[in-house]
Each structure stands twice: as structure tokens, then as C-alpha cells.
């Protein structure tokens, strides 16, 4: 999709959204990391659990976004 004459506006909005989520991650990341560490008892266990969640999330996202292309049924 093209936005004739609106390139700068689209660029500004996109940059703003990126900076918002980047900053949100910088604030929430340490808080959730410390909570996960305190609940699991060690940093390594918390990271292992987080990695398992991210792998599952990646598989489910790939399945739903690429459904018919990546996972062809019989």
C-alpha cells in the first residue's frame, strides 16, 4: 500500500510505535526477570522456562501465520 505525500507522517508514526515498545520492554523486562527469578529460585531455571515459552510461542505463531504454506495437511 502506498501513501502518496504521507511518507514523513508514516515514518514518524512507525518510529514512535517502535520506540514505545522498545522503552516498554526496557521497563518491564527487569521487573519480570526479577519476579521469574524469585519464583523459580535461580536465574538459569527462569531462563530455561522462558526459553520453552518462547519456543512454543514461535511454533504457534508460525503455524497460525503460515498455516497452509508451512504445515501442509494430508
C-alpha positions in Angstrom: 0.0 0.0 0.0 1.3 3.4 -0.9 0.8 6.6 1.0 1.5 9.4 -1.6 2.6 12.6 0.1 2.4 11.0 3.6 5.9 9.3 3.8 7.2 11.5 6.6 4.0 11.0 8.6 4.1 7.3 8.2 7.8 7.2 9.1 7.1 9.3 12.3 4.3 7.1 13.4 6.2 3.9 12.8 9.2 5.3 14.7 7.0 6.3 17.6 5.5 2.9 17.9 8.9 1.2 17.8 10.3 3.5 20.4 7.2 3.0 22.6 7.5 -0.8 22.6 11.3 -0.7 23.0 11.0 1.5 26.0 8.2 -0.6 27.5 10.4 -3.7 27.2 13.3 -1.9 28.9 11.0 -1.1 31.8 9.1 -4.3 32.1 12.0 -6.7 31.3 13.9 -6.3 34.6 10.7 -6.4 36.7 9.5 -9.6 35.1 13.0 -11.1 35.2 13.3 -10.5 38.9 9.9 -11.9 39.5 10.7 -15.0 37.5 14.0 -15.5 39.3 12.4 -15.2 42.7 9.6 -17.6 41.8 11.8 -20.3 40.2 14.7 -20.0 42.7 17.5 -19.4 40.2 18.3 -17.4 37.1 19.1 -20.4 35.0 15.8 -22.2 35.7 13.9 -19.0 35.0 15.6 -18.5 31.7 15.0 -22.2 30.7 11.3 -21.8 31.4 11.2 -18.5 29.4 13.0 -20.2 26.5 10.5 -23.0 26.5 7.6 -20.5 26.4 9.3 -18.6 23.5 9.8 -21.8 21.5 6.1 -22.7 22.0 5.1 -19.1 21.0 7.3 -19.2 17.9 5.8 -22.6 16.8 2.2 -21.4 17.4 2.8 -18.1 15.6 4.4 -19.8 12.6 1.5 -22.2 12.4 -1.1 -19.6 12.6 0.6 -17.0 10.3 1.9 -19.5 7.7 -0.6 -22.3 8.2 -1.2 -23.6 4.8 2.2 -22.8 3.5 4.4 -24.2 6.3 2.3 -27.1 7.5 0.5 -28.7 4.6 -2.1 -31.2 5.7 -2.7 -34.6 4.1 
